[in-house]
Amino acid sequence: METIESSNQKPMSVKDWLITLLLMAIPVVGIVLLFVYAFGNNENVNKQNWAKAQLIMIGIVLALVIFFLLLFGSIFAAMMAANS
């Protein structure tokens, strides 16, 4: 009989990954599940690491988007002020 600890260490099957990726495609559910997978105690270690990496990438992309919006927004505002 497998313990919870040993089942969390096993590699995930293709079916498990397909189900995970399908759930991630649902807009709000995907973000919530990323946090559940990343910080849940009973999740597979592979899924936990993947979810943490996804959250880090989302954070990096979000920071870059905000930076470029501020940069180009300020350039646009300066151009509009110069034309007035």
PyMOL Python script that loads the backbone (N, CA, C, O; Angstrom):
from pymol import cmd

cmd.read_pdbstr("""\
ATOM      1  N   MET A   1       0.837  -1.183   0.000  1.00  0.00           N
ATOM      2  CA  MET A   1       0.000   0.000   0.000  1.00  0.00           C
ATOM      3  C   MET A   1       0.881   1.246   0.000  1.00  0.00           C
ATOM      4  O   MET A   1       1.793   1.370   0.817  1.00  0.00           O
ATOM      5  N   GLU A   2       0.604   2.156  -0.914  1.00  0.00           N
ATOM      6  CA  GLU A   2       1.407   3.370  -1.033  1.00  0.00           C
ATOM      7  C   GLU A   2       1.012   4.387   0.015  1.00  0.00           C
ATOM      8  O   GLU A   2      -0.163   4.536   0.349  1.00  0.00           O
ATOM      9  N   THR A   3       1.999   5.077   0.522  1.00  0.00           N
ATOM     10  CA  THR A   3       1.701   6.183   1.429  1.00  0.00           C
ATOM     11  C   THR A   3       1.516   7.448   0.611  1.00  0.00           C
ATOM     12  O   THR A   3       1.877   7.505  -0.564  1.00  0.00           O
ATOM     13  N   ILE A   4       0.953   8.450   1.245  1.00  0.00           N
ATOM     14  CA  ILE A   4       0.760   9.734   0.548  1.00  0.00           C
ATOM     15  C   ILE A   4       2.101  10.326   0.159  1.00  0.00           C
ATOM     16  O   ILE A   4       2.240  10.914  -0.913  1.00  0.00           O
ATOM     17  N   GLU A   5       3.085  10.171   1.026  1.00  0.00           N
ATOM     18  CA  GLU A   5       4.421  10.721   0.751  1.00  0.00           C
ATOM     19  C   GLU A   5       5.022  10.116  -0.515  1.00  0.00           C
ATOM     20  O   GLU A   5       5.572  10.845  -1.341  1.00  0.00           O
ATOM     21  N   SER A   6       4.928   8.796  -0.683  1.00  0.00           N
ATOM     22  CA  SER A   6       5.532   8.166  -1.857  1.00  0.00           C
ATOM     23  C   SER A   6       4.739   8.463  -3.129  1.00  0.00           C
ATOM     24  O   SER A   6       5.323   8.558  -4.209  1.00  0.00           O
ATOM     25  N   SER A   7       3.408   8.612  -3.016  1.00  0.00           N
ATOM     26  CA  SER A   7       2.621   8.925  -4.211  1.00  0.00           C
ATOM     27  C   SER A   7       2.867  10.356  -4.677  1.00  0.00           C
ATOM     28  O   SER A   7       2.692  10.655  -5.858  1.00  0.00           O
ATOM     29  N   ASN A   8       3.271  11.247  -3.769  1.00  0.00           N
ATOM     30  CA  ASN A   8       3.581  12.627  -4.149  1.00  0.00           C
ATOM     31  C   ASN A   8       4.933  12.736  -4.846  1.00  0.00           C
ATOM     32  O   ASN A   8       5.232  13.762  -5.458  1.00  0.00           O
ATOM     33  N   GLN A   9       5.740  11.705  -4.761  1.00  0.00           N
ATOM     34  CA  GLN A   9       7.071  11.723  -5.356  1.00  0.00           C
ATOM     35  C   GLN A   9       7.102  11.063  -6.731  1.00  0.00           C
ATOM     36  O   GLN A   9       8.076  11.215  -7.469  1.00  0.00           O
ATOM     37  N   LYS A  10       6.041  10.330  -7.081  1.00  0.00           N
ATOM     38  CA  LYS A  10       6.019   9.611  -8.349  1.00  0.00           C
ATOM     39  C   LYS A  10       5.878  10.579  -9.520  1.00  0.00           C
ATOM     40  O   LYS A  10       5.250  11.628  -9.375  1.00  0.00           O
ATOM     41  N   PRO A  11       6.442  10.250 -10.663  1.00  0.00           N
ATOM     42  CA  PRO A  11       6.239  11.090 -11.853  1.00  0.00           C
ATOM     43  C   PRO A  11       4.764  11.109 -12.247  1.00  0.00           C
ATOM     44  O   PRO A  11       4.051  10.119 -12.082  1.00  0.00           O
ATOM     45  N   MET A  12       4.325  12.239 -12.766  1.00  0.00           N
ATOM     46  CA  MET A  12       2.939  12.360 -13.202  1.00  0.00           C
ATOM     47  C   MET A  12       2.784  11.711 -14.567  1.00  0.00           C
ATOM     48  O   MET A  12       3.692  11.762 -15.398  1.00  0.00           O
ATOM     49  N   SER A  13       1.633  11.103 -14.791  1.00  0.00           N
ATOM     50  CA  SER A  13       1.366  10.464 -16.075  1.00  0.00           C
ATOM     51  C   SER A  13       0.927  11.511 -17.096  1.00  0.00           C
ATOM     52  O   SER A  13       0.635  12.656 -16.750  1.00  0.00           O
ATOM     53  N   VAL A  14       0.886  11.098 -18.339  1.00  0.00           N
ATOM     54  CA  VAL A  14       0.433  11.984 -19.411  1.00  0.00           C
ATOM     55  C   VAL A  14      -1.014  12.396 -19.161  1.00  0.00           C
ATOM     56  O   VAL A  14      -1.381  13.551 -19.382  1.00  0.00           O
ATOM     57  N   LYS A  15      -1.828  11.464 -18.705  1.00  0.00           N
ATOM     58  CA  LYS A  15      -3.233  11.766 -18.399  1.00  0.00           C
ATOM     59  C   LYS A  15      -3.335  12.843 -17.310  1.00  0.00           C
ATOM     60  O   LYS A  15      -4.156  13.754 -17.416  1.00  0.00           O
ATOM     61  N   ASP A  16      -2.510  12.741 -16.272  1.00  0.00           N
ATOM     62  CA  ASP A  16      -2.517  13.745 -15.201  1.00  0.00           C
ATOM     63  C   ASP A  16      -2.132  15.124 -15.737  1.00  0.00           C
ATOM     64  O   ASP A  16      -2.733  16.133 -15.370  1.00  0.00           O
ATOM     65  N   TRP A  17      -1.116  15.154 -16.615  1.00  0.00           N
ATOM     66  CA  TRP A  17      -0.697  16.434 -17.190  1.00  0.00           C
ATOM     67  C   TRP A  17      -1.781  17.018 -18.091  1.00  0.00           C
ATOM     68  O   TRP A  17      -2.014  18.227 -18.068  1.00  0.00           O
ATOM     69  N   LEU A  18      -2.446  16.178 -18.883  1.00  0.00           N
ATOM     70  CA  LEU A  18      -3.520  16.663 -19.752  1.00  0.00           C
ATOM     71  C   LEU A  18      -4.667  17.268 -18.943  1.00  0.00           C
ATOM     72  O   LEU A  18      -5.194  18.325 -19.289  1.00  0.00           O
ATOM     73  N   ILE A  19      -5.042  16.590 -17.874  1.00  0.00           N
ATOM     74  CA  ILE A  19      -6.103  17.113 -17.013  1.00  0.00           C
ATOM     75  C   ILE A  19      -5.669  18.433 -16.379  1.00  0.00           C
ATOM     76  O   ILE A  19      -6.448  19.384 -16.321  1.00  0.00           O
ATOM     77  N   THR A  20      -4.432  18.485 -15.908  1.00  0.00           N
ATOM     78  CA  THR A  20      -3.916  19.719 -15.307  1.00  0.00           C
ATOM     79  C   THR A  20      -3.926  20.861 -16.307  1.00  0.00           C
ATOM     80  O   THR A  20      -4.363  21.963 -15.976  1.00  0.00           O
ATOM     81  N   LEU A  21      -3.456  20.624 -17.516  1.00  0.00           N
ATOM     82  CA  LEU A  21      -3.397  21.676 -18.524  1.00  0.00           C
ATOM     83  C   LEU A  21      -4.787  22.106 -18.981  1.00  0.00           C
ATOM     84  O   LEU A  21      -5.004  23.283 -19.272  1.00  0.00           O
ATOM     85  N   LEU A  22      -5.727  21.172 -19.048  1.00  0.00           N
ATOM     86  CA  LEU A  22      -7.107  21.547 -19.386  1.00  0.00           C
ATOM     87  C   LEU A  22      -7.719  22.428 -18.302  1.00  0.00           C
ATOM     88  O   LEU A  22      -8.423  23.391 -18.606  1.00  0.00           O
ATOM     89  N   LEU A  23      -7.456  22.103 -17.047  1.00  0.00           N
ATOM     90  CA  LEU A  23      -7.960  22.939 -15.955  1.00  0.00           C
ATOM     91  C   LEU A  23      -7.319  24.321 -15.955  1.00  0.00           C
ATOM     92  O   LEU A  23      -7.965  25.304 -15.593  1.00  0.00           O
ATOM     93  N   MET A  24      -6.060  24.402 -16.355  1.00  0.00           N
ATOM     94  CA  MET A  24      -5.373  25.698 -16.409  1.00  0.00           C
ATOM     95  C   MET A  24      -5.944  26.600 -17.498  1.00  0.00           C
ATOM     96  O   MET A  24      -5.788  27.819 -17.433  1.00  0.00           O
ATOM     97  N   ALA A  25      -6.602  26.017 -18.496  1.00  0.00           N
ATOM     98  CA  ALA A  25      -7.164  26.789 -19.595  1.00  0.00           C
ATOM     99  C   ALA A  25      -8.444  27.516 -19.199  1.00  0.00           C
ATOM    100  O   ALA A  25      -8.884  28.417 -19.914  1.00  0.00           O
ATOM    101  N   ILE A  26      -9.052  27.141 -18.071  1.00  0.00           N
ATOM    102  CA  ILE A  26     -10.250  27.821 -17.591  1.00  0.00           C
ATOM    103  C   ILE A  26      -9.792  29.105 -16.897  1.00  0.00           C
ATOM    104  O   ILE A  26      -9.023  29.032 -15.939  1.00  0.00           O
ATOM    105  N   PRO A  27     -10.245  30.283 -17.354  1.00  0.00           N
ATOM    106  CA  PRO A  27      -9.658  31.553 -16.927  1.00  0.00           C
ATOM    107  C   PRO A  27      -9.440  31.748 -15.420  1.00  0.00           C
ATOM    108  O   PRO A  27      -8.285  31.837 -15.004  1.00  0.00           O
ATOM    109  N   VAL A  28     -10.443  31.816 -14.609  1.00  0.00           N
ATOM    110  CA  VAL A  28     -10.248  32.105 -13.187  1.00  0.00           C
ATOM    111  C   VAL A  28      -9.815  30.862 -12.432  1.00  0.00           C
ATOM    112  O   VAL A  28      -9.003  30.944 -11.510  1.00  0.00           O
ATOM    113  N   VAL A  29     -10.342  29.732 -12.809  1.00  0.00           N
ATOM    114  CA  VAL A  29     -10.016  28.473 -12.146  1.00  0.00           C
ATOM    115  C   VAL A  29      -8.527  28.171 -12.271  1.00  0.00           C
ATOM    116  O   VAL A  29      -7.917  27.661 -11.331  1.00  0.00           O
ATOM    117  N   GLY A  30      -7.942  28.481 -13.416  1.00  0.00           N
ATOM    118  CA  GLY A  30      -6.529  28.201 -13.637  1.00  0.00           C
ATOM    119  C   GLY A  30      -5.629  28.930 -12.659  1.00  0.00           C
ATOM    120  O   GLY A  30      -4.691  28.340 -12.123  1.00  0.00           O
ATOM    121  N   ILE A  31      -5.899  30.200 -12.420  1.00  0.00           N
ATOM    122  CA  ILE A  31      -5.071  30.981 -11.489  1.00  0.00           C
ATOM    123  C   ILE A  31      -5.228  30.453 -10.065  1.00  0.00           C
ATOM    124  O   ILE A  31      -4.246  30.306  -9.337  1.00  0.00           O
ATOM    125  N   VAL A  32      -6.467  30.169  -9.676  1.00  0.00           N
ATOM    126  CA  VAL A  32      -6.710  29.647  -8.323  1.00  0.00           C
ATOM    127  C   VAL A  32      -6.004  28.303  -8.151  1.00  0.00           C
ATOM    128  O   VAL A  32      -5.372  28.059  -7.124  1.00  0.00           O
ATOM    129  N   LEU A  33      -6.109  27.439  -9.149  1.00  0.00           N
ATOM    130  CA  LEU A  33      -5.475  26.131  -9.055  1.00  0.00           C
ATOM    131  C   LEU A  33      -3.952  26.225  -9.017  1.00  0.00           C
ATOM    132  O   LEU A  33      -3.300  25.396  -8.382  1.00  0.00           O
ATOM    133  N   LEU A  34      -3.378  27.219  -9.685  1.00  0.00           N
ATOM    134  CA  LEU A  34      -1.926  27.393  -9.596  1.00  0.00           C
ATOM    135  C   LEU A  34      -1.494  27.599  -8.154  1.00  0.00           C
ATOM    136  O   LEU A  34      -0.501  27.024  -7.711  1.00  0.00           O
ATOM    137  N   PHE A  35      -2.242  28.423  -7.417  1.00  0.00           N
ATOM    138  CA  PHE A  35      -1.906  28.640  -6.009  1.00  0.00           C
ATOM    139  C   PHE A  35      -2.143  27.379  -5.178  1.00  0.00           C
ATOM    140  O   PHE A  35      -1.357  27.066  -4.285  1.00  0.00           O
ATOM    141  N   VAL A  36      -3.221  26.661  -5.471  1.00  0.00           N
ATOM    142  CA  VAL A  36      -3.492  25.413  -4.745  1.00  0.00           C
ATOM    143  C   VAL A  36      -2.396  24.389  -5.026  1.00  0.00           C
ATOM    144  O   VAL A  36      -1.888  23.749  -4.105  1.00  0.00           O
ATOM    145  N   TYR A  37      -2.037  24.237  -6.289  1.00  0.00           N
ATOM    146  CA  TYR A  37      -0.989  23.283  -6.641  1.00  0.00           C
ATOM    147  C   TYR A  37       0.362  23.693  -6.060  1.00  0.00           C
ATOM    148  O   TYR A  37       1.109  22.841  -5.581  1.00  0.00           O
ATOM    149  N   ALA A  38       0.680  24.970  -6.095  1.00  0.00           N
ATOM    150  CA  ALA A  38       1.995  25.432  -5.650  1.00  0.00           C
ATOM    151  C   ALA A  38       2.169  25.322  -4.139  1.00  0.00           C
ATOM    152  O   ALA A  38       3.252  24.982  -3.663  1.00  0.00           O
ATOM    153  N   PHE A  39       1.119  25.604  -3.390  1.00  0.00           N
ATOM    154  CA  PHE A  39       1.274  25.689  -1.938  1.00  0.00           C
ATOM    155  C   PHE A  39       0.480  24.635  -1.168  1.00  0.00           C
ATOM    156  O   PHE A  39       0.443  24.666   0.062  1.00  0.00           O
ATOM    157  N   GLY A  40      -0.155  23.704  -1.881  1.00  0.00           N
ATOM    158  CA  GLY A  40      -0.886  22.626  -1.217  1.00  0.00           C
ATOM    159  C   GLY A  40       0.063  21.564  -0.682  1.00  0.00           C
ATOM    160  O   GLY A  40       1.140  21.344  -1.235  1.00  0.00           O
ATOM    161  N   ASN A  41      -0.340  20.917   0.383  1.00  0.00           N
ATOM    162  CA  ASN A  41       0.520  19.905   1.012  1.00  0.00           C
ATOM    163  C   ASN A  41       0.408  18.532   0.363  1.00  0.00           C
ATOM    164  O   ASN A  41       1.345  17.738   0.431  1.00  0.00           O
ATOM    165  N   ASN A  42      -0.716  18.247  -0.260  1.00  0.00           N
ATOM    166  CA  ASN A  42      -0.945  16.900  -0.780  1.00  0.00           C
ATOM    167  C   ASN A  42      -0.741  16.790  -2.284  1.00  0.00           C
ATOM    168  O   ASN A  42      -1.223  15.838  -2.898  1.00  0.00           O
ATOM    169  N   GLU A  43      -0.045  17.730  -2.885  1.00  0.00           N
ATOM    170  CA  GLU A  43       0.150  17.713  -4.333  1.00  0.00           C
ATOM    171  C   GLU A  43       1.447  17.008  -4.704  1.00  0.00           C
ATOM    172  O   GLU A  43       2.389  16.945  -3.914  1.00  0.00           O
ATOM    173  N   ASN A  44       1.473  16.490  -5.901  1.00  0.00           N
ATOM    174  CA  ASN A  44       2.665  15.863  -6.454  1.00  0.00           C
ATOM    175  C   ASN A  44       3.779  16.901  -6.523  1.00  0.00           C
ATOM    176  O   ASN A  44       3.541  18.056  -6.877  1.00  0.00           O
ATOM    177  N   VAL A  45       4.990  16.484  -6.185  1.00  0.00           N
ATOM    178  CA  VAL A  45       6.120  17.414  -6.141  1.00  0.00           C
ATOM    179  C   VAL A  45       6.402  18.006  -7.523  1.00  0.00           C
ATOM    180  O   VAL A  45       6.834  19.154  -7.626  1.00  0.00           O
ATOM    181  N   ASN A  46       6.163  17.234  -8.583  1.00  0.00           N
ATOM    182  CA  ASN A  46       6.358  17.743  -9.940  1.00  0.00           C
ATOM    183  C   ASN A  46       5.366  18.854 -10.253  1.00  0.00           C
ATOM    184  O   ASN A  46       5.726  19.877 -10.836  1.00  0.00           O
ATOM    185  N   LYS A  47       4.113  18.642  -9.857  1.00  0.00           N
ATOM    186  CA  LYS A  47       3.075  19.633 -10.096  1.00  0.00           C
ATOM    187  C   LYS A  47       3.324  20.881  -9.245  1.00  0.00           C
ATOM    188  O   LYS A  47       3.075  21.998  -9.699  1.00  0.00           O
ATOM    189  N   GLN A  48       3.812  20.699  -8.017  1.00  0.00           N
ATOM    190  CA  GLN A  48       4.129  21.842  -7.159  1.00  0.00           C
ATOM    191  C   GLN A  48       5.212  22.713  -7.772  1.00  0.00           C
ATOM    192  O   GLN A  48       5.079  23.936  -7.823  1.00  0.00           O
ATOM    193  N   ASN A  49       6.277  22.086  -8.235  1.00  0.00           N
ATOM    194  CA  ASN A  49       7.378  22.847  -8.831  1.00  0.00           C
ATOM    195  C   ASN A  49       6.934  23.542 -10.118  1.00  0.00           C
ATOM    196  O   ASN A  49       7.315  24.686 -10.366  1.00  0.00           O
ATOM    197  N   TRP A  50       6.146  22.869 -10.924  1.00  0.00           N
ATOM    198  CA  TRP A  50       5.631  23.466 -12.158  1.00  0.00           C
ATOM    199  C   TRP A  50       4.756  24.675 -11.839  1.00  0.00           C
ATOM    200  O   TRP A  50       4.882  25.719 -12.479  1.00  0.00           O
ATOM    201  N   ALA A  51       3.870  24.537 -10.849  1.00  0.00           N
ATOM    202  CA  ALA A  51       2.970  25.636 -10.496  1.00  0.00           C
ATOM    203  C   ALA A  51       3.756  26.830  -9.950  1.00  0.00           C
ATOM    204  O   ALA A  51       3.432  27.975 -10.266  1.00  0.00           O
ATOM    205  N   LYS A  52       4.770  26.579  -9.147  1.00  0.00           N
ATOM    206  CA  LYS A  52       5.607  27.671  -8.629  1.00  0.00           C
ATOM    207  C   LYS A  52       6.328  28.378  -9.766  1.00  0.00           C
ATOM    208  O   LYS A  52       6.418  29.606  -9.779  1.00  0.00           O
ATOM    209  N   ALA A  53       6.842  27.612 -10.717  1.00  0.00           N
ATOM    210  CA  ALA A  53       7.522  28.215 -11.872  1.00  0.00           C
ATOM    211  C   ALA A  53       6.547  29.050 -12.699  1.00  0.00           C
ATOM    212  O   ALA A  53       6.897  30.133 -13.169  1.00  0.00           O
ATOM    213  N   GLN A  54       5.317  28.546 -12.878  1.00  0.00           N
ATOM    214  CA  GLN A  54       4.304  29.302 -13.625  1.00  0.00           C
ATOM    215  C   GLN A  54       3.980  30.617 -12.925  1.00  0.00           C
ATOM    216  O   GLN A  54       3.855  31.651 -13.581  1.00  0.00           O
ATOM    217  N   LEU A  55       3.842  30.589 -11.595  1.00  0.00           N
ATOM    218  CA  LEU A  55       3.543  31.807 -10.850  1.00  0.00           C
ATOM    219  C   LEU A  55       4.689  32.813 -10.943  1.00  0.00           C
ATOM    220  O   LEU A  55       4.450  34.016 -11.048  1.00  0.00           O
ATOM    221  N   ILE A  56       5.914  32.335 -10.907  1.00  0.00           N
ATOM    222  CA  ILE A  56       7.073  33.223 -11.061  1.00  0.00           C
ATOM    223  C   ILE A  56       7.064  33.855 -12.449  1.00  0.00           C
ATOM    224  O   ILE A  56       7.295  35.057 -12.584  1.00  0.00           O
ATOM    225  N   MET A  57       6.800  33.052 -13.487  1.00  0.00           N
ATOM    226  CA  MET A  57       6.753  33.594 -14.849  1.00  0.00           C
ATOM    227  C   MET A  57       5.627  34.615 -15.004  1.00  0.00           C
ATOM    228  O   MET A  57       5.813  35.642 -15.655  1.00  0.00           O
ATOM    229  N   ILE A  58       4.467  34.346 -14.417  1.00  0.00           N
ATOM    230  CA  ILE A  58       3.359  35.299 -14.469  1.00  0.00           C
ATOM    231  C   ILE A  58       3.763  36.598 -13.799  1.00  0.00           C
ATOM    232  O   ILE A  58       3.456  37.679 -14.302  1.00  0.00           O
ATOM    233  N   GLY A  59       4.453  36.504 -12.661  1.00  0.00           N
ATOM    234  CA  GLY A  59       4.918  37.700 -11.962  1.00  0.00           C
ATOM    235  C   GLY A  59       5.907  38.507 -12.791  1.00  0.00           C
ATOM    236  O   GLY A  59       5.824  39.734 -12.839  1.00  0.00           O
ATOM    237  N   ILE A  60       6.838  37.826 -13.440  1.00  0.00           N
ATOM    238  CA  ILE A  60       7.832  38.510 -14.272  1.00  0.00           C
ATOM    239  C   ILE A  60       7.152  39.195 -15.458  1.00  0.00           C
ATOM    240  O   ILE A  60       7.431  40.359 -15.748  1.00  0.00           O
ATOM    241  N   VAL A  61       6.272  38.486 -16.132  1.00  0.00           N
ATOM    242  CA  VAL A  61       5.573  39.065 -17.289  1.00  0.00           C
ATOM    243  C   VAL A  61       4.706  40.237 -16.862  1.00  0.00           C
ATOM    244  O   VAL A  61       4.666  41.257 -17.551  1.00  0.00           O
ATOM    245  N   LEU A  62       4.014  40.110 -15.740  1.00  0.00           N
ATOM    246  CA  LEU A  62       3.174  41.197 -15.243  1.00  0.00           C
ATOM    247  C   LEU A  62       4.015  42.425 -14.904  1.00  0.00           C
ATOM    248  O   LEU A  62       3.619  43.549 -15.214  1.00  0.00           O
ATOM    249  N   ALA A  63       5.166  42.224 -14.275  1.00  0.00           N
ATOM    250  CA  ALA A  63       6.054  43.336 -13.954  1.00  0.00           C
ATOM    251  C   ALA A  63       6.563  44.017 -15.228  1.00  0.00           C
ATOM    252  O   ALA A  63       6.635  45.245 -15.286  1.00  0.00           O
ATOM    253  N   LEU A  64       6.915  43.229 -16.245  1.00  0.00           N
ATOM    254  CA  LEU A  64       7.381  43.814 -17.507  1.00  0.00           C
ATOM    255  C   LEU A  64       6.270  44.588 -18.213  1.00  0.00           C
ATOM    256  O   LEU A  64       6.518  45.658 -18.769  1.00  0.00           O
ATOM    257  N   VAL A  65       5.067  44.064 -18.195  1.00  0.00           N
ATOM    258  CA  VAL A  65       3.940  44.756 -18.823  1.00  0.00           C
ATOM    259  C   VAL A  65       3.683  46.085 -18.133  1.00  0.00           C
ATOM    260  O   VAL A  65       3.482  47.102 -18.797  1.00  0.00           O
ATOM    261  N   ILE A  66       3.686  46.086 -16.811  1.00  0.00           N
ATOM    262  CA  ILE A  66       3.475  47.333 -16.066  1.00  0.00           C
ATOM    263  C   ILE A  66       4.593  48.315 -16.356  1.00  0.00           C
ATOM    264  O   ILE A  66       4.331  49.502 -16.551  1.00  0.00           O
ATOM    265  N   PHE A  67       5.838  47.848 -16.390  1.00  0.00           N
ATOM    266  CA  PHE A  67       6.972  48.725 -16.687  1.00  0.00           C
ATOM    267  C   PHE A  67       6.826  49.375 -18.055  1.00  0.00           C
ATOM    268  O   PHE A  67       6.996  50.586 -18.191  1.00  0.00           O
ATOM    269  N   PHE A  68       6.509  48.572 -19.072  1.00  0.00           N
ATOM    270  CA  PHE A  68       6.397  49.128 -20.420  1.00  0.00           C
ATOM    271  C   PHE A  68       5.172  50.020 -20.569  1.00  0.00           C
ATOM    272  O   PHE A  68       5.213  50.996 -21.319  1.00  0.00           O
ATOM    273  N   LEU A  69       4.092  49.710 -19.876  1.00  0.00           N
ATOM    274  CA  LEU A  69       2.934  50.604 -19.904  1.00  0.00           C
ATOM    275  C   LEU A  69       3.276  51.951 -19.298  1.00  0.00           C
ATOM    276  O   LEU A  69       2.892  52.990 -19.837  1.00  0.00           O
ATOM    277  N   LEU A  70       3.989  51.947 -18.193  1.00  0.00           N
ATOM    278  CA  LEU A  70       4.407  53.210 -17.581  1.00  0.00           C
ATOM    279  C   LEU A  70       5.390  53.962 -18.470  1.00  0.00           C
ATOM    280  O   LEU A  70       5.292  55.181 -18.613  1.00  0.00           O
ATOM    281  N   LEU A  71       6.336  53.240 -19.066  1.00  0.00           N
ATOM    282  CA  LEU A  71       7.333  53.867 -19.925  1.00  0.00           C
ATOM    283  C   LEU A  71       6.686  54.514 -21.143  1.00  0.00           C
ATOM    284  O   LEU A  71       6.882  55.702 -21.399  1.00  0.00           O
ATOM    285  N   PHE A  72       5.918  53.735 -21.888  1.00  0.00           N
ATOM    286  CA  PHE A  72       5.307  54.270 -23.098  1.00  0.00           C
ATOM    287  C   PHE A  72       4.171  55.228 -22.785  1.00  0.00           C
ATOM    288  O   PHE A  72       3.895  56.135 -23.570  1.00  0.00           O
ATOM    289  N   GLY A  73       3.513  55.041 -21.654  1.00  0.00           N
ATOM    290  CA  GLY A  73       2.486  55.988 -21.238  1.00  0.00           C
ATOM    291  C   GLY A  73       3.074  57.341 -20.931  1.00  0.00           C
ATOM    292  O   GLY A  73       2.495  58.368 -21.287  1.00  0.00           O
ATOM    293  N   SER A  74       4.224  57.358 -20.270  1.00  0.00           N
ATOM    294  CA  SER A  74       4.861  58.645 -19.960  1.00  0.00           C
ATOM    295  C   SER A  74       5.412  59.294 -21.227  1.00  0.00           C
ATOM    296  O   SER A  74       5.365  60.517 -21.351  1.00  0.00           O
ATOM    297  N   ILE A  75       5.929  58.510 -22.166  1.00  0.00           N
ATOM    298  CA  ILE A  75       6.400  59.073 -23.430  1.00  0.00           C
ATOM    299  C   ILE A  75       5.233  59.659 -24.197  1.00  0.00           C
ATOM    300  O   ILE A  75       5.345  60.755 -24.746  1.00  0.00           O
ATOM    301  N   PHE A  76       4.123  58.957 -24.245  1.00  0.00           N
ATOM    302  CA  PHE A  76       2.915  59.448 -24.921  1.00  0.00           C
ATOM    303  C   PHE A  76       2.404  60.715 -24.258  1.00  0.00           C
ATOM    304  O   PHE A  76       2.031  61.665 -24.947  1.00  0.00           O
ATOM    305  N   ALA A  77       2.382  60.744 -22.933  1.00  0.00           N
ATOM    306  CA  ALA A  77       1.915  61.930 -22.202  1.00  0.00           C
ATOM    307  C   ALA A  77       2.840  63.122 -22.470  1.00  0.00           C
ATOM    308  O   ALA A  77       2.366  64.249 -22.619  1.00  0.00           O
ATOM    309  N   ALA A  78       4.148  62.885 -22.532  1.00  0.00           N
ATOM    310  CA  ALA A  78       5.090  63.971 -22.803  1.00  0.00           C
ATOM    311  C   ALA A  78       4.896  64.496 -24.232  1.00  0.00           C
ATOM    312  O   ALA A  78       4.978  65.702 -24.461  1.00  0.00           O
ATOM    313  N   MET A  79       4.640  63.606 -25.185  1.00  0.00           N
ATOM    314  CA  MET A  79       4.415  64.047 -26.563  1.00  0.00           C
ATOM    315  C   MET A  79       3.130  64.854 -26.664  1.00  0.00           C
ATOM    316  O   MET A  79       3.088  65.856 -27.379  1.00  0.00           O
ATOM    317  N   MET A  80       2.098  64.445 -25.972  1.00  0.00           N
ATOM    318  CA  MET A  80       0.823  65.166 -26.011  1.00  0.00           C
ATOM    319  C   MET A  80       0.969  66.532 -25.356  1.00  0.00           C
ATOM    320  O   MET A  80       0.381  67.506 -25.825  1.00  0.00           O
ATOM    321  N   ALA A  81       1.744  66.615 -24.280  1.00  0.00           N
ATOM    322  CA  ALA A  81       1.955  67.896 -23.608  1.00  0.00           C
ATOM    323  C   ALA A  81       2.776  68.830 -24.474  1.00  0.00           C
ATOM    324  O   ALA A  81       2.563  70.043 -24.456  1.00  0.00           O
ATOM    325  N   ALA A  82       3.715  68.276 -25.236  1.00  0.00           N
ATOM    326  CA  ALA A  82       4.563  69.109 -26.103  1.00  0.00           C
ATOM    327  C   ALA A  82       3.774  69.649 -27.287  1.00  0.00           C
ATOM    328  O   ALA A  82       4.106  70.718 -27.800  1.00  0.00           O
ATOM    329  N   ASN A  83       2.738  68.942 -27.735  1.00  0.00           N
ATOM    330  CA  ASN A  83       1.937  69.368 -28.877  1.00  0.00           C
ATOM    331  C   ASN A  83       0.848  70.350 -28.495  1.00  0.00           C
ATOM    332  O   ASN A  83       0.226  70.942 -29.377  1.00  0.00           O
ATOM    333  N   SER A  84       0.597  70.544 -27.204  1.00  0.00           N
ATOM    334  CA  SER A  84      -0.486  71.434 -26.774  1.00  0.00           C
ATOM    335  C   SER A  84      -0.055  72.873 -26.752  1.00  0.00           C
ATOM    336  O   SER A  84      -0.849  73.750 -26.413  1.00  0.00           O
TER     337      SER A  84
END
""", "prot")
cmd.dss("prot")
cmd.show_as("cartoon", "prot")
cmd.util.cbc("prot")
cmd.orient("prot")
